[in-house]
C-alpha cells in the first residue's frame, strides 16, 4: 500500500540527502548538519525559508517541546569586545556599540533589549521580546520602568520629571522572572509643578482667554495597534529538541509567517498591513493604513513571501546605525527617520538600525498626531487679564542615589556622580532670569520605608565670585520625606539676581534614600 503524505509532514536529514519527492505543499525538511537550513515545499518545489539553529540532534529533535516558550521569545547574539554587561542590563544602540539605556532623554531611552545571558567578556545574548529568568528582587505582578537615574536599570517608579521618558519594560512573574516587552516610551511633557512653563506666553498680556486650549498636549493616544499580537507564529527551530545547547539557538529564531498571495508584488523591507482580504503596503496617513502587521523578510516567488513580526532583519540597505525609523507618511510600505507631525496621521516607530543593512523590527504602538505640537503655550493664558507680563519660572531637575547619611549637594549635571560633597562647579545651578524671590523644591525619596527626615539649605555665589565662596541664602528647613511621596520646601522673600549660582545642600537623617525632585524659581 502506498504511503500517504500530508501538508504537515516533517522530515529530518543531512544537507546532502535527496529531499522527498512524493510530498505535497506545506511539508518541511530540517537539515541536521550545519548550516541547519529549513526547507518548505511550495508549488511542488523545495524552498529555503531560513535556519533552525545549531545543534539539531536528528530524529530525537521531535521531542523539543521543552523549547515551547521560545515561540514568543526573540534573542540577538552580540559580539562586543569587553562589553561589561550583566544579566538584566537594559541596553540601547548608540550607532556604534550597545550601551546602557537611561530614561533622562528620548535618545538615551531608545531601548532595544535586555541582557539575558552573558556568554563571556566579549559575547552576550540580548532579549528583545519574551520571558527572562535570572533576575532578582522583583515584585510579582508589578510593572517595571526604565530608570531615570541609574543607567541600564529598571524600577517600579514611573518617571514624572519634565523631559524624561516614561517607558514600561516588563511585568514581573516571580522574584526572578519577568516578561520583557519593548513598549513605546512617552516623553513627560508636564511633570511636577509644571504649569509655570506656560508663563512664557503671558508677555502678550491680552491673549489670556485662549489659554485653556493647550491642555491636549501630546498624549492623544488611542489604541490602534492591535495587530501586534500575531507574533506568536514564530519558531521554525523548535525542533532542536532536548539536545543541550541547540535549544538556546532554537529560541533565537525570528518570528516569521509564510504567506501565499498570488502576484503579491512585495519586496524585502516592505512594511505591510492586512486589510481583511489581502496583505497590502502600510502608510502613516490614517490609523487604518498604519495597522502594520510586519515587514517582508523573504520573497520566495511571485506568489509566496515570508514576513517578520518580531526580531532582526539583515537584508536592508542604507540604514543609519542607531537611528529609529518610522512608518513613512508619503511612500506606501516605506520607513523613514522623519517622524510625522501632521494632524490626523500616525507616528509609528518600526525599526532600530544596528548597522547599514541590519535592524531590529518591533511593532510599537502608533500614536495619532492630535494637535501638531502647538498646545503648550496656552496654560498661562489667564495671566493676560491684568495685562501684566507673566513672571518667568526656572526649573531644575535633581536626583541623587545615597548610600549613606552624609551631607551633600545636588549636582546640576552628571559627570562621574550625581552629587558633590562641597561647593564646586558640578553643583552650581546658574540663574538665567532676574528679579526672582522664591525657591521651591518638590522632593521625594524611595528606599527608606518609614520616611527620612531631610534638611535643605540653599547657598548663593554672585556672578564674578568663586563657587567655593558661596554663602547661605536661606536658613535650614527640615521635613520628613515619606517614601514615594512628594514633600515641598518653600523659601520666600529672597533676593536672587541674574547669573547667580545656587547650591542645594541636603542632609538626610538615614542612609539609603534615592532622591528625585524638581526645583522651581520665580
N, C-alpha and C positions, 0 to 999 in steps of 0.2 A: 504493500500500500504506500502511496506517495506521502511524503511528509508535508503537513500543512504549514504555511508561513503566514505571519500576520504583521500588520504595520508596527506593532510594538516589539517585534523581535529584536534581541540584542545579542551581539557576537563579540568575542574577545579573541585576539590572535596577534601574532607578530606582524611588524610592519611589512615583512617580506611575503606574508601569506597572501594567497589569492582570496579576495573577498567573495562571499557567497553570491551566486548569480540568480538563483531562483527565489528571490525575496521580493516583497512589494515595497512601495514607497513608505517611508516612515521608520524603517528598520535602522539600527545603529551598529557600527563596528568600532570597538575600542582597541587601540594598539597597546600591547603590554610591554613595549620597549620604547626607549626614547625616540622621538620627542613626544610620545604618548598622544598621537593625533586621534581625534574623534571624527568619524565619517557618518553622514546621513544619506539614505537612499532617497533621491529627489528625481522625479520624472525618469526613473529607470537608471539613473547614474549615481554612483557613489561620490558625494561632495564633502570636502573637509569643512567642518564648522568650528574648529578650534582644537584645544588640547584639554586633556583630562587631569593634568597634574602628575608629577613624577611619582613613580613607585606603584603603579597598578600591579597587583600580585596575581595575575592570571584569573582563572575562574573563581578563585576564592574571593575575588573582589566583589561578588554579588552580595556578600554579607556586610557590605559597607554602610548599613543603616546607622551605624554609630556616628557617621558624619551628617546625620539628618539636619542638625541645626545650621549646617553650612549653607543651606538653601537661602537663608536670609542674611548671610554674613559675607562681607567683602573685605579682603585684605590686599595690601600692596607690599611687596618685598622691596626694601630700600637698602641700598649700599651708600653709606655716607661715612667717610673716614672720621674716627674719633667723635662720633655723634654725641655721646654723653647723656643720652636719654635713659629713662627708666620706665617700666610698665606704668601706664596711667598718665604719662605726659601728654598734654593736648597740644597739637602742632599745627603750624601754618607753613606755607612755602613762600619764601621771600624773593623768588626768581632765580636763586642760585642754590640755596640749601633749605632743608627743613629746620625751623626754629620754633621755640615755644610761643604759643599764642597768648594774648592778653586782651582784656575787654576795654582797654582805655581809649582805643581809636578804632574806626572801621577797618583800617589797614591791618592793624595788629590782631584783629578779631576774625580774620578770614581763615577759620579753622578748616583743615582738610581731613583730619582724623586724630585717633588716639593710639599711642604705642601699646600694642597688645602682647608683644614678645620681643625681648632683646636676645638676639642670636649670639652676637659678640660685640666688641667695641666698635666695629665698623658696619654692622648689619642689624636691621630690626624689621619687624612687621608692623605695618600701620593699618589699623582697623578703620574703615571708612563707614561701615554700617553693620550693625548686628550686636551680638552678645559678647561681653568681655568679662573675664574672670581674673582673679589675682589682684584685685584692688583691696582696700582695707578701710574700715571705719565708716562705711556707708550706712545710711538710714533707709531701710527698705520702704518703698513707696514714695520716697522723696524725689523731686526733680532737681538735678544739679546744673548750674550755670557756669559759663566761663568766668573765671575770677578776674576782678578788677585790679588787684594789687600784686599778686604773685604769678609770674609768667608760667604757663603750662599747667596750671591747676584749675580745679573746679570747686564750686561752693553751692550751698543751698540758698545763698543770698543772691537775689536778682539785683544787679547794679541799677541804681537810680540816679547816678550823678550825671549832670548835664554833659552831653557829648560822648558819654560812654556807650557801650553796646550791650544790650540785654540779649544774651544768646544761650538758650537752653541747649544742653548737650546730651543728657542721658537720664534715664529713670532707674533708680536702684531696685534690684530684685532681691538682694540679700546684703549682708555686711561686706561681701567681697565681689559681688556680681552685679552687673548693670546692663541695660540695653542702650547702646550708643546710637544716636541718630543726629545727623548734622542739620538741625533745624536752622531756618533763616534768622539771622540776628536783626534786631530793631535798634536804631540809634535813639538814645534817650534825649528827647527834644525839650522837655520841661521838667527837670528834676526838682530836688528840694528847693523851695523858696524861689522858684524861677520867674515868678510873674514880674519881677523887676526888670527883666531884659526888655520888656516891651517899652520901657521908658524912652528908648532912643527915638521912638516915633512921636513922643509928646512935644517935641520942639515946635511942631507946626501950630500947636495951640488951638486950632479951630476944627480939627478933623476928628475930635473925640467920639462923636456919635457912631462912627463906623467901627469902633473898637472891637465889638463882640464877634466880628466876622472871622477873626483869626483862629478861633479855637479848633477848627477842623484839623489842623496840623498834618502830619504825615501818616497818622495811624488809621487810615481808612482801609483797614484790612478786611477782606471778605474772602471766605474760603473757597476758592475756585480750583484748588489743586488736587481734587480727589483722586485723579488717575494715578497718583504716585504709588498707590498700593499694589500695582501689578508686578512689582519687582520680585514676587515670590517664585517666578518660574525659572530661577537660576539653577545652576549646578549640574552641568553635564558630568562633572568629575566626581559625583557622589559614589561612583563605582570603585573608587580607590580602596574601599573596604577597610579592613582592620589591620592592614599591613603597615603598622608603625607610622613612620614619617610621611607616608603617602597620604594619610588622612589630612595632614596640615595643608599640603599643596592642593588637595581637592577643594578645600574651603575657599582658596584664593581665586577660584574661577569667577569670572564676571557673571552678572545676572543677565542672560540673554533670552530672546524669544525668536523662534523661527517662524516666518510668515510666508504663506503662499498667496500672492495677489497678482494676477496676470497683468503684465505691462505696467508694473508699479512706477517705473521711471525715476527711482531714487538713486542717490549716490552716497558713498560713505561720508558721514558727517552731517547729513541732513537731520534736522530736528523735526519729529513727526508727531501728529495727533491722530485720534481716531474719531471719525465723525458719526459713528453709529452704523456705518455700512462698510467703509474702507478707510485705510490709512492715507493721510494727506499731509502736506507740509504745514508746519505751525507758523504762526505770526503773532507779534505782540500787539496788534491793533485793537483786538477785542478780547474779552475774557474767554469767549468760546474758541476763538482761533489760537489762543495761548495755552490751551489744555494739553501741554506736552506729555507724551507717554514714554518717549525715549529718543535715542539717537541711532541712526543707521550705522551698524557696526561692520557688516559684511554684505556685499551684494553677491549672491550665489549665481543668479542668472536673471533674465528679464522678468521672470515671474516669481522669483523667490529671493528673500533677503532675511537678514538677521538684525534685530535691533537690541541695543543695550539699555537696560532700565536702571542700572546702578553699577559703577565701577570705572575702571581705567580703559581708555581708548587710545591707541598708539599709532594710528594711521592718518592723522590730520596733518596740516601744514600751516606755516606762517604764524604760529602762536607766539605770544609774548610770555615767557615763563614767569609765573607768579601772578599773572593777571586773571581777573574774574571776567567771564564772558556771559552776556545776557542774550536772551531771545531777541532777534532783530525786529525792528519796527517796520522796515520797508521791504526787505527781501525775504520771501517765504522760505522757511527751512534753515535760515542762516542764523549765525550768532555774531555778537559784536561786543567790544569793550565799552560801548556807549550805552548807558542806562537811560531808557526813555523817561521824559518828564512831561509828556503831553497828556493833558487831562483825558481820562477815559481809557487810555492804553494800559498795558500791564508790564510792570517791572518784574522780570523773572530771570534770576541768575541760573545758569545751567552747567557751566564748566569752570574749573580752576586749572590753568595750564601749569604743567610741571616741566615741560621742555617745548621746543618749537614744533614738535609733532605729537606730543602726548598730553593728555589732560584727564582729570578726574571728572566724570559726569555724575551729577546729582540733581534730582528733580526737586529743587527747592520750591517752596510755595510762592506763587506770584502775588503781587500786591497791585491793586488798581490805583492808578495815579488820580487822586481826588481833586487837588487844587494847585498843582504845579508850583509848589514851594512858596506860595505867596501869603500864607496866613499869619505869620508870627507877629508882625508889627502891630496887629490890632489889639493886643492885650491892654495897652496903656491908653487906649483912646479916651477913657473917661477923664483923664487929667486935662483934656483940652478945654473943658468948660470954663476954666478960670483964665485961659489964655496965657498961663504961666508955663514956661518951658519945664519939661519934666527933669527931675534930678537924675543924673547918671548913677547907675549902680554898677559896682565892680564885683565880680565873682571869682573866687579861687577854690579849687578842689584840693582837699588834703586827705592824707591817709598814711597810716604807719602800722606796721606789724611788730608788736612789742613782746619781747621775751622776758623783760624784767620791769621793775617799777622805777627805773631811773628817770630823772628829769630830762626832757629832750625838746628840740624844736622841730616842728613840721618842716620838711623840705619843700621848696617851691617847685623843684623839678628833680627828676630821678637821675642820679649819676651812678653811684655804687650802692646807695642805701636810700631809704625813704625818710630818714630823719637825721638830725645833727645834734651833737652834744654841746655845741657852742654857737655863738653868733658868727656866722660866716656867709659867704655868697650863696651857698646851696640853700640856706634857709631864708633868704631875703625875698619878700614879696614886694614888688615895685608898684606904687600907686600911680595911675596914669591920669587921674582926674583931680580937680581942685575943689576946695571948699567942702570937704566931706567931714562928717561929725559923728558917725555911728558905725560900729563894727558889730556884726552878729555872726556867731559860729554855731552851725547846726551839726552836732556831733553825735555819732552812735558808735557802739563798740560791740564786738562779739568775742566770746572766749571766757568771760568771767560771768558765770550764771547769776550770781547774786547781786550784780551791779558793781561798778568800780568808781569809787569817789575820785573825781579827777579835777585838778586845779588848772586854770588857764590864766595866763598873764600876757599882755602884748607890749612889746618893746618897739621903739622907733629910732631910725637913723635918718637925719635930714640929708637931702641931696647935697653932695660935696663932702660929707663926713664918712669916715670909715665905718664899715659894718660892725666891727668889733667894739666901737664906741657907742653903740645904741643904748638908750636909756629907757626906763619904764614909761610907757604911755598910759597904762591903766594899773589899778590895783589888782590883786589876785581874786578871782571868783572860783568857788568850788561847788560843783554839783555832783550828785550821784547819778552816773550814766548807766541806766539799766541795759541789760543785754538786748541787742537788736531793737532798741528804742531810741529815738532822737531826743537829745536834750539841747536846749537853746541857751547860749551865753550871749548876753547883750551888754555892750559898753557904749554909753551915750555921752554927749557933751564933750566930745573930743575935738582937737584941732589937728586935722590931717591935711597936709599940703601935697600938691602935685610933685611926683618923683620922690616922695618919702619912701624909705624901705621899712616895712613892718616885719616883725618876727613874732611867731606864735609859740609861746613856751607852754609845754604841757607836762604836768606831774601826776602820774597815776598812783593810787594807793596800792593797788595789787598788780602783780605781773600777769602777762598772758592775754592782754587785750589786743584785738585787731581794730584800730580806729579808722573811721572814714567819715568824711563830712564835707560841708560847703561853707565858705566864708563869704559874707556879703558886706560891702562897704557903701554907705550912702550918706 
